[in-house]
Amino acid sequence: MLGTAGSATQFDVVFPEDYGNRKLAGKKAVFLSYLYQVQEPVRYGSVDEMHELARRNMYRFDDLFGLKKHNENLYYKVLRDSVLHSFTGNLTDCIALFNYYLKLGFKEKAMEIAHSLPDEPSVIGHIGRIFLVNNYPDEALDFLERVAGTSGEMENQRIKAYIQLVEYEKAEDLASHPLLSTNLETMTYRGWLASLLKLPVGEYVQRMNRLLDVHVKMMAAQASVGNPGKRA
């Protein structure tokens, strides 16, 4: 039944006995449906009308956070229409759309957004991380190398990208930098690289032992902070 935008409807259902999910089969459930927006049918009289009339049914909502929580697909559509037609400069929403495009395989659309974002180290590094998470190591490196040396986290992202590209020697060179010698994530990668590079077993053991030593020292330091009157 068609309602008005902003209306909520509650209805009871009973799942069939042969329902695929055994935990729900035969059980009663209450659904609450919230109607965010009612769209109108659009009829085109000519090709020239397509662009203007199509904008009648763009998705626009004030409560983007709530929409993301309850309907991820619709949230993506809202971001898509907002960024393409009436983007107001909300960086968080723009990056979210960039991430959705990569997940859906629309790399070219994602690249358009990535290159339109502010040229700031924090933003560039974040874009690189998102590329990497979505298995685009080449594109990730293009951005991560622009912020090389700015933090241990960015260096570790570069190491990870090199590993994904099977460029183990480059990853090893970067992971061996003295400034990363006590970075736990880097030390973990070095242990992994010892295996990937087929280094001697002794080198692998040495790297893992050092990693464990640093872990133990950090745990002892944290315990000492939590119990000031007790020495580690």
N, C-alpha and C positions, 0 to 999 in steps of 0.2 A: 504494500500500500504506500503510495506517495505521500510524504509529509512535507513539512516546511523545514528549512535550514535551521539547525539549532534544536530540533526536537529529538527526544529519546523515546525508544519503544522497548518494552521488555516482553519476552515471550518464552514459553516453556516448550521444551522438546524432549522426546524420549528416543534414545538411540536404538536402532533395530537390534534384535538378539544376535543376528549374524554380522554385526558391525565388525570391521577389520581390527579395531583396537579392542582387545578383550576387556581392558579396564573400564571401557565406556559402554560396551555392549549391554543393552537392556537398561541402562541407567538414565535417570532424569537429569536434565541440565537446564539452567536458566541463562538465556542470552540477553544482553543489553546492547541494543543497536543505537548508535548516535549518528544522526544525519548531519554531516558537515556542510554539504552543499548540494543544491538541486540544479542540474544543468538542463538547458532547454534544447529541443531539437533545432537544428540549423539546416535550412534548405538554400542551396545556392542557385541563383538565377543565371549566373555567368561565372566564368573563370576569374574575372576581376574581383568578384566578391569573396573569394575563398580566404584571402589573407585577413580581411577585416572581420568577417563573420566568425571565423574560427576562434578569434580572441574572446568571444562571448563565454566560452566554456573553459577558460584557463583556470587552473587550480590555484586559489589564493586562500591562505588561512593565517590567522594571527598566532594560533597556538601550534607552532611547528614542533615544539618539544613533545607535546601530547600526541600529535599526529605520528611522529616518528616512533613513539612508544607503542601505539596501537595498530598502526598500519604502515609498514615499511614501504610497500609498493606505492601507495598513494603519496607518501612523504617524498619519494623520489620524483614523482610527477610534479608535485608542487615546486620542488627545487628546480626542476628542469624548466618549467614555465617561468618561474620568477627570475632565474638567472638569464635566460635567453631574451626575455621581453621587458622586464622591469626590475632588474637587479639593483639593489639599493646600496651595495657595498658591504654586505654582511659577510665577512671573511669566513666565518665558521660554516655558514650554509654553502658558500661557494666551494670550499674544500670538500664538504660532504658530497656535493654533486660530482666533483672530480673523482672522488672515491667510487661512487656508484657507477660512473661511466666505465671505470677500469674493471669493476666487478662484472659488468655486463658485456665487456669486450669492446666497448667503443673507445679505442685508444686515441683516435684522432680527435674526437670531441674532448676527451680528457686533456690532451695536449694543448688544445686551444685555451682551456681554462688555466692550465698550469702556467702558460706563458703570459697570461693576463694578470697574474697575481703580483703583489708587491715584491720588489727585489730586495727582500730582507733575509738575513741568515736564518732566522727561526722559521720563516715561511718556506724558504728554499729547502732547508733540511727536512721539514715535515713532508713536503711534496716528494722528496727522495725516498723517505721511509715508506710512504704509501705506494709508490711505484714498486718498491722492493717486496712489500707484503703481497702485492698482487702479481708477483712473478714477472716483473719487467726490469731485470737487473741492468740492462744497457741504459735504459732511460733513467733509472735510479742513479747510476753513476754520473750521468750528464749533469744532474742537479747536485749530487753529493760532493762532486769534485769542486763545485763552486764555493762550498763552505768547508773545504778541507782544512784541517788544522784548527778549527774553531772550538772543538770540544772532543773529549774521548768518545762520547756517544756517536758523533758524526763519523769518527774514524772507524768505529766498530761497524757502523752501517756500510762503510766502504769495504771493509774486510769481508763482510757478509756478501756483498754484491760480487766481489771478485771470486768468492768461493762458488756462488751460484753460476758464475760464468766459467767455472773450471780453470780459472787463472790463479792457481794455487801459489805460484812463486810470488806474484804481486801481493797476494794476501799475506804471505809469510813475511815479505819485506816490510809491509806496513805494520803488521802485528809485532815486529821486532823492534819497533821504535822505543827508545829509552823512556819517553814520557808515558808510555802505555805499560810499563813493566809491572806495575802493581794494580792495573785495571782488571778486575775479576772477569769481566766479559771477554776482554782481549786474551787473558790467560786461558780461558775456556776454548776460544778459537785456536789458540796455539797448540793445545792438546789435540784438538781435532785435526789441525793441519799436519801435525807429526804423523798421524795415521794416513791422511790423504796423500802426503808427499812420500810415504813409505820410508820415513826416517828410521834409524836404528831403534830397536826397542828401548835401549837405555835412555835415549833422548825423550821418547814418549813418557817413560816412567818419571824422568827428572821433571818434566813439565807438569805432570799431574801431581807429583809430590809438592812442587812449589805452589800449585793452585790450592791444594789441601792445607798447606801451612798458612797461607794468607787467609783462608776461610777460618781456620782455628783462631788465628790472632784477632781477626775481626769479631768473632763471637766472644772471645775473652774480653776484648775492649768494651763491647756492648754490655756484657755482664758486669763489668767493673763500674760502668756508668750507672747501671740500674741498682747497684749495691755499693755506694761510695765508701762504706766502712769496711768493705771486704776486698782484699787484694787478690788479683788474678794470679 
